[in-house]
Amino acid sequence: MRTTVISVILLFLIVGGVFTAAAANETGNNSSAVNKTVKGGGGVQPLSWASSIEVEPSSINLGTVYPDGIEKSYPNAVTATVTYFLAWQDTLSVRADGDLVNTADSSLTIPLSSLKFSTPSLSKRSFMTSNQNIMTYSGFLNSQSVTMSLYITVPPYTDPGTYQTTLIYTAT
């Protein structure tokens, strides 16, 4: 009898979170808006045996947000799905790679604490650079999903430009 070994390929999907800001000019009109766009749910790092992660959508337009320090919410903006062969109290976690950085001038940033998320089972919290568990799953030949709401606060007088960070999802 011949035995076949099936290799499991870990899926690494890098999708950056992109934010666009157009801030108020102190000498100009105070009603200027901040336009924000998010691309993707982030990188995917499945570490569980025979598992994969899919994050949808790959691009989100957050529309226009005023740089007034007031939080804007995007309910159920992202869905992360873990498909697995065998799992026992495994976890899905998320982290960011750092502050939101202006793509044209890396000295301009929006603090990571301005970007938050929540799930149906977790209260609103800021993204961090360390893993935060968002779901625990168990079973055999199954998949489970979790939806995440996003929240962004644009600090007053944020310089205009496109700001980016990467969100990384990990299954362990």
C-alpha positions in Angstrom: 0.0 0.0 0.0 1.4 3.3 -1.0 1.2 6.2 1.4 0.9 9.7 0.1 2.0 12.7 2.2 0.0 15.8 1.7 1.9 18.9 2.3 0.1 21.8 4.0 1.0 25.1 2.6 0.6 28.0 4.9 -1.2 30.9 3.3 0.3 34.3 3.8 -1.9 37.0 2.5 -0.7 40.6 2.9 -3.2 43.2 2.6 -2.5 46.7 3.9 -4.9 48.9 5.7 -4.7 52.2 3.8 -6.1 55.4 5.2 -6.4 58.6 3.2 -6.6 61.9 5.1 -7.2 65.4 3.9 -6.9 67.6 7.0 -8.1 71.1 7.8 -5.6 73.9 7.2 -5.3 76.2 10.2 -5.4 79.3 8.1 -8.2 78.0 5.9 -11.7 76.7 6.2 -12.3 74.7 9.4 -14.9 72.5 7.6 -12.3 70.6 5.6 -12.8 66.9 5.6 -10.6 63.8 6.0 -11.2 61.2 3.4 -10.2 57.7 4.5 -9.9 54.4 2.6 -9.0 51.0 4.1 -7.6 48.4 1.8 -7.9 44.9 3.1 -8.2 43.1 6.4 -4.5 42.4 6.6 -1.9 39.7 6.5 -2.9 36.1 7.2 -0.7 33.7 9.1 -2.3 30.3 9.8 -0.2 28.4 12.2 -2.7 25.6 13.1 -2.3 22.3 11.4 -4.1 22.3 8.1 -5.9 25.6 8.5 -6.4 28.6 6.4 -7.8 32.1 7.0 -9.7 34.3 4.6 -10.4 38.0 5.3 -13.1 39.8 3.4 -13.3 42.4 1.9 -9.9 43.2 0.5 -10.8 46.9 0.2 -13.0 49.2 2.2 -13.7 52.9 1.4 -14.3 54.7 4.7 -15.5 57.8 3.0 -15.1 61.3 4.3 -14.2 61.8 8.0 -13.6 65.2 9.5 -10.3 65.7 11.4 -12.2 66.7 14.6 -11.3 63.9 17.0 -14.7 62.4 16.8 -14.9 58.6 16.3 -16.6 57.2 13.2 -17.8 53.6 13.1 -18.0 51.0 10.4 -20.3 48.1 11.7 -19.5 44.6 10.5 -16.8 45.9 8.1 -14.6 42.8 8.0 -15.3 39.1 8.2 -12.5 36.7 9.0 -13.1 33.0 8.3 -10.9 30.1 9.6 -11.2 26.8 7.7 -9.5 23.9 9.5 -9.0 20.2 9.4 -8.6 19.6 13.2 -8.7 22.1 16.0 -9.0 22.0 19.7 -9.5 25.4 21.4 -7.4 27.1 18.8 -7.5 30.9 18.5 -7.7 33.5 15.8 -5.9 36.7 16.7 -5.3 40.1 15.1 -2.5 42.7 15.4 -1.3 45.7 13.5 2.3 46.4 12.4 2.4 49.9 13.9 1.0 53.4 13.6 -0.8 54.5 10.4 2.0 56.1 8.4 1.6 58.7 5.6 2.7 57.0 2.4 4.2 60.3 0.9 6.0 61.4 4.1 6.8 58.7 6.7 7.4 61.4 9.4 3.6 62.0 9.4 1.6 59.4 11.4 -1.8 58.8 13.0 -1.4 56.9 16.3 -2.5 53.2 16.1 -4.7 53.9 19.2 -6.9 55.9 16.8 -7.9 52.7 15.0 -10.2 50.3 17.0 -12.2 47.2 16.4 -14.9 45.1 18.1 -16.5 41.7 17.5 -19.9 40.4 18.7 -18.1 38.9 21.7 -15.5 41.5 22.3 -16.0 45.2 23.3 -14.3 48.0 21.4 -10.5 48.1 21.8 -7.6 49.7 20.0 -5.4 47.6 17.7 -2.0 46.7 19.1 1.2 45.4 17.8 0.8 42.2 19.8 -1.7 39.5 19.0 -5.2 40.0 20.5 -7.5 36.9 20.5 -10.8 37.5 18.6 -12.1 34.0 18.4 -11.6 30.5 19.8 -12.6 27.5 17.7 -12.6 23.7 17.9 -13.7 20.8 15.7 -13.0 18.6 12.7 -13.3 19.6 9.0 -15.1 22.9 9.6 -14.9 26.6 9.3 -15.9 29.5 11.6 -16.3 33.2 10.9 -16.2 36.3 13.0 -17.2 39.8 12.0 -15.3 42.9 13.1 -16.6 46.4 13.3 -13.9 49.1 12.7 -13.7 52.6 14.3 -11.4 55.5 13.4 -10.7 58.8 15.0 -8.8 61.4 13.0 -7.0 63.8 15.3 -7.5 67.5 14.7 -5.1 69.1 12.2 -4.1 65.8 10.7 -1.9 66.5 7.6 -3.5 65.5 4.3 -2.3 62.3 2.7 -2.7 58.5 2.5 -2.0 56.7 5.8 -1.3 53.0 5.9 -0.9 50.1 8.4 -1.1 46.3 8.0 -3.5 44.2 10.0 -2.2 40.6 10.5 -4.6 37.7 11.3 -3.1 34.6 12.9 -4.7 31.2 13.5 -2.9 29.1 16.2 
